[in-house]
Amino acid sequence: MSGAAPHPPKIMGVADLAMFYIVTGVSLRWIATAAAFGPSSIVIWIGALLCFYLPFVLAIVELSSRYPQEGGLYVWTKQAFGPYVGFMAGWSYFTSNLPYFPSVLYFDAGNALYIGGTRWLYLRDSPAFFMTFALLALAFITFINIAGLRFGRWLHNAGAVGMWGPALIVIVMGGIAWWNFGSATDFTPQSFVPVFDIKHMIVWASIAFALSGAETASFMSGEIKDPRRTIPRALPIAGVVIVSSYVIGTFAVLLAMPSGEVNTLQGLIQAGAVAAQRLGATWIIVPLALLITIGNLGAASGFLSCAARIPFAVGIDRLLPPVFARVHPKWGTPYVAILLQGGLGAVLCILGQAGTGVKGAYDVLVSMGIIASFLPFALVFLAVIRLQGQPPGVKVTRLPGGRFTSTLFACIGLATTLAALVLAAFPASDEPNKLLAVIKILGLTTVLLGSGTLVYVLGQRSAQRAG
């Protein structure tokens, strides 16, 4: 351990935490993904809200009040099922963020092209551009996070504005375009009926995944002022913004352009550009693209910040080498864990691009991220069910109805999570090499998760020798 304090300082209050939940809870790429499948995706958003987001938030509130220390779901699942399951839950979540970084930064790169107007659009199919952008962005957010939340929270707060701001702009412009020119999409009762085929059902997993993010701040509970009170107060504030951005934002994109023309990598800025051209307000495209770029940088920084706390907490438990428990002597941050997260994310960026185009790399990275994230989410719901047998204590936040209500919502969330896990393994319908995509998704996911058991066994042996 370095000479600094063993834990980072407490920084975030209710406002900072609400903005952090927004920047990690709103991902503009999912608005484009949903809009590409037409009005029925709005119904799926509402279904995901009721069947995943609400149960997940309720689980987070209860578990974070039971165990408010640094480490989040790693600590919760360890308390419920023992150190091995806790370690694997933390490992799975940690590894899920490795493909998340290049995937969200690929999306960011596609939108950043619009900052240059039409001059940069020739790069939209350039793997070299997308990879370079992702690697440079990873280096930037890694440095910001080593400097700590005193600096990083400003990027997170700016990123939160960059998330709901563009959604609001597109909503307003889509409404004006609809008022003046009519809707680009026919909203008939039949169009809202979900289509039960593999192509559409795969997207359902992405929509449920889009509503994750409520778990993020709990990894940094040690850096939140009075987390037992602050987390339940910040989550509802952020939840209203998150759900509104997704549902109304998807509707606005469909008002501006037909679903068949929506590009999943550039859909929101694309819809904004179409609406701006129809309204004669093309000047707004550049600031809109800039906001989206900042928003996604803030989101990537937020997830790097929280996920890096997992090897830090595991290092404190001596299941990883002691170097991971070190904090920076000047900034008090777990800098070794942050460097590991950023470096491995860069490796996944390169591996995900191998043998495929920009769109194919993006789809593979998204599928890997969903699978590796939903595994620990399933364990979170199981932990809620398991821990109902323990006395809640006076400081634990419980739902009205107590054990029955908590178990009911946890079972609903668990069923949704397991269904999304299965659907995420299917390759995208427009993937030209489906076998290669499946091999990449399952192979890389297996490597990421299988290596966790090896790391755990080695960590146990090292801790025993040290003991």
N, C-alpha and C positions, 0 to 999 in steps of 0.2 A: 504494500500500500504506500502511496506517496505521502508526503508531509501534509497534504491538504486534507480537508474534511472527507470522511469516507462516503458521504452522500452529497449530491448537488444541493444547492440552496433552494428554499421554497420561493417560488417566483409568481405563480399564476393564481389570480383571483377569478371571480365569476365571469367578468367580461372577457379576460384573456382566454379562459377555458371554453366559453361559448364560441369564441372565434376559432379556437383550435378545433373544436368539434365540427364547425362548419367547413373549415378547410380540409379536414380529413373525411368529412361525411358527404360533401358534394363533389362529384366528379363529372365534369361537363361532357366527358366522352360518352358516358352512359345515356345522356339525353339524346345524342346522335344515334347511338346504337338502338335505343328504343324507338325513336322516330322512324328509323329505316324500316320498321315492321308495321307501321301504320297505326290507326287509332286504337286497335286492340291492345297495344302496349300500355295505354293509359289505364285500362282495367287491370293489367298485370301489375302496374305500379301500386295500385290500391290493394291488390291481393298480397303483394310482398310487404306492404306497410303493415297489414293486419296479421299476416302469418309469420313474418320474420322480424321486421324492425321493432314493432311494439314488444313482442316477447323478448327480443334481445336487449332492448333498453331496460326493461324491467329486471332481467337477469343481472345486468351490469350494476344497476342501482343496489340491488340486494347484496351481491357478492362484494362490491367495492366498499360497502358499509360493514360487512363482516370482516374483511381483510383489507384495510386501507393502505398497507405498506407498498413500497415500490415493487413492481413486478407483474401486476395485473393478473391476467389469466394463468400465467405460470404459477403464481402463488395459490390462486383459487383451486386449480386442478390438483396441485400438490397436496393441499389440505384435504381435498375430497378423496383422492385415489392413491396418494403416495408419491414419493420423489420421482420414480421412473415415468409415470404417466404425466406428472407435472412437467418434467424435463421435455418429454416428447411433444406436449402441447406447446410449450414455449419454443422448442426447436422448429416445429411445423409452422408456427406463426412467423418466426424469424425468417425461415427460408421462403415463406410465401411472399415476403416483401422483396426478396431478391429479384424475381421476375416482375414484380409490381413496378419497380423503379424504371427499368427500360420501357415497359409497356406504356406507362403514363407519360414518360418523357418522349416516346415516339409520337403519342397523341399531341403533346405540347409542340413538338417540332413541326408537325403538320399545320398547326394553327399559327405558329410563329412566322411561317412563310408569308402570311397576309400582311405582316408589318411592312414588308417591302412592296406592298401593292401587287401589281401583276408581274413585277420584274423578277421575283423570286419563285414564282409558281412552277417554273420548269424543274425545280428540285423535288417536286412532290413524289416522284418515283425513284429517287436517288438513295439507295441504301447507305452510301458513304455519308451523305448529309445527315440522315437520321441517326446513324451511329455516332457521328462526331458530336452532334448536338447533345445526345443523351450522355455521352461520356463527360463532356465539359460541364453540363448541368449537375451531374453527380459529384464532380469535383467541387463545384461551388457550394452545394448544399451540405456536403461533408464538412467543409471548412466552417460554414456558418454554425453547424451544430457543435463542432468542437469548441467554438467560441462561447456556446451556451445559450440558454433561453433568454438571457438578458438582451441578446441580439437576435436570436432566432425567432422569438415571439413576434418581433416586428415583421419579419418575413411571413410568418403564419397569419398575422392579422391582415397584412396586405394581400396575402393569398386568399383569405376569406372574402375580402371585397372583390378580388378577381374571380371568385367563384359565383357569388350571387349577383354581382354587378352585370356581367355579360348575359346571364339568364334573364335578368330584369330588362335589359336593353332589347334582347330578342323578343321577349314577351310583349313589350310596348310596341316595337316595330311590327311584329307579326299582327298585333291587334289593329294597328293603323292601316297596314296593307290589306287586311281582311275588310275593314270598314270601307276602304276606297275601291278595292278591286275584287273583293270576294275571296273565299278560301281557295287555296291551291289543292286542298284535299277534300274529298266528299265525305262528310261525317254522317253516315247513315247508321241506323240501329244495327244493321248487320256488320258494319265495319268495326264495331266495338266488341264483337264476339271473338274470343280467343280461338286461334287455330291450333288444333291438337295434332301437330306433326313435329318430327324431330327438328326441322329447321327452325320453327318458331319456339319450340320448347327449350332448345339450347339457349336462346336469348333470355328465357325466364330465369335461368341460373345467373346470368350476368346482371339482371335487374335486381334479384335478391342480393347479390354480392355488392351492388352499388349502394345498398342501404346499410352496409356495415360501416364501421368507423366509430361507433359508440364505445368500443373497447379501448381505443387508442390512449386516451389520457390516463387511464388507470395504470398503465405501465410506468407512468411518471408520478404516481401518487405522492411520493416523497418530495416532489417539487411543487405540489399544489397546497395552497393555504387551506387548512381544515378540509381535507378531501371528503369526509363523511357528509358535510353540509354543502360544499361547493359543487360536487359532481351532480347531485340530484337537482340543484338549482340551475345549472348550466345546460344540462341535457334537454329539457323541454324548450328552452329558448332556441337552441340550435336545431332541434327537431322540426319546429315550424318552418324555419328557413330551408332546411334540407328537403323535406317532403314537398313543399311548395315549388321549390326550384325544379325538382324532377318532373312533377306532374304537369304544372303549368308550362314549364319550359318545353316539354315534349309536345304539348298541344300547340304552342306558338310556332315551333319548327314546322309542324304539319300545316299550319295556316299559311306559312310563307312559301312552302315548296312541297311537291308530291313526295311521298315516302320512297318511291322507287329511285329518286334522284339524290337521296341523302347519302353522303359519304361518311362511314363510321369513324374515320380518322379526322375529318374536318367538318362534321355535320353542323355544329352550332355556328361557327364562323361562316360556313357556307350559306346557311339560312339567313344569317344577318346580312351577308353580302347581297343575296337575292332581294331581300326586303329593302335594303338601302338603295339598290339600283331602281327598283320599282317606285320608290318614294323620292328619288333624286337627292339622296343624302349619303352618297358614297364616301364622304369625308369621315363617317363614323366607323368605317371598316378597320382602319389602322388602330385607333384607340381600343376598339373592341378586341382586336387580335392581341394587343399589348396586355390588356386586362386578363385575357384567357391564359396568356403565357405566364404572367406573374402568378395567377391563381394555381396553375398546375405545378409551378416551382415551389410555391408555398405548401401544396399538398404533399409533394414528394419529400420536402424537408420535414413536414410534420410526421410522416410515417417513418422516415429514417430516425428521427428523434426518439419516437416511442419504441420502435423495434430494437434499437440499440440498447435499450435498458434491459432486454432479456439476457444477453450474455453477461451484462453487468451484474444482474441479480443472481444468475447462475454462478458467476465467478465468486460472489460473496459466499454462496453455499459450498464453494470449493469443488464443484463438479466440472469446472473449467479451470485452466491454469490461473494462478493468482493475478496475472497481469491484467485479466479482464475486469477485475474488481478495482483497478486503479482509477483515480480521478486526476484530471489535469491540475498541476500545481498552481496555475494561475486562474483558470476559469471554473474549476470544480466539476468538470464534465467527464463522463466515462469515455475518454477519447480513444482508447484502444478498441472498445466495442464499436464505436462510431466508424473508425477507420476500417474495421473488418466489414461492417455492413456496406459501406460505400464501395470498397474494393471488390467484394463478391458480387455486388450489383453490376459493376462494370464487366465482370467476367460473364454474367448471364446475358448482358446486352450483346456481347460478341457471339456467344454460343447460340442464342435465339435467332440471330440473323443467318447463321450458317445454312446454306443450301436452300434458301427461300427468299422471296421478295419482301418488300416492306409490309404489305398486308398480311402475308403468311406469318412473318415473324411476330407481328402484333397479336394475331389470333393465338398462336402457340403460347406466348408469354401470358396472355390473359387467362387462358385455360389452366396453365400451371398455377397462377396466382390464386384462382378461385378454388382449386382442389386443395392446395396447401393451406389456405385460410379457413375453409369450411371444416376441415378436420378438427382444429382446436375449438371452433365455434360449437361443433357437436359436443365436445367435451365440456364446454361451458354450460350448456343446457343440462347435460348429465350431472354436472357438479351441483347445480341448483337442486335437482331432484335428490341427489345423494345427501346433501347437507341439510335437508328439511328435518332430518332426525336429530340434529343438534340444537341445543337451546340457542335462540337468536340473540339474546343479550339486549340490554336497554338501548344501545346505540345502533342496532341493526334496523334498516329501513325495510319494512314488510308491506305487502299489499293487503288491502282489506280482504278478509277471507283466509289470510295466513297460508298455511301449508297447502291447502287444496288449490287456492288460486295460483300460487307460485308453481306448483307442479303442473297444473293445467296449461299455463302459458309456456312453460318449459317444454312440455310434450309437443305443443303446436310448433314451436320454433325448431325443435329437434327433427320433426318429420319434414319440415320445409328444407332444413339444412341437408339432410340425407338425400332428398330428391335432387337438390341442386348439385350435390357431389356427383351423382350418377350422370346428370345431363352435361356437366362441364367436361366430361371425358370424351364427348363426341366432337369430331372436328367440324369446322364451319362448312356449310353446304357448298360454298364457292371455293373451297380449298382444292387446288388441282391435284395435289398428291396427298390424299387422305391417309394412306397407310403411314407415310413419313410423318405426318402431323400427329397421328395417334402414338407412334413410336416415340416421338419427341416429348409429347405431353406426359405419357405414362413413364417413359424411361427416365427423363430428367426429374420428374416428381419422385420416382422410386429412389433415385440416387440421393436426392435431397433428404428424403425422410429416412432411408436406410442408413445413411451416414450418421444420423442422430443417435441410433442405438450404439454404434461404434464409439462415438464421442462420449456417450454416457458411461459405457463400460470402462473406457480409459480414464474418465474423470473419477469414477468410483475407486479404481485401483490407486490413482494418484492420491486421492483424499485419504485412503486407508494407510498408504505408505507415510503420508505426512503426519497422520494421527499416531 
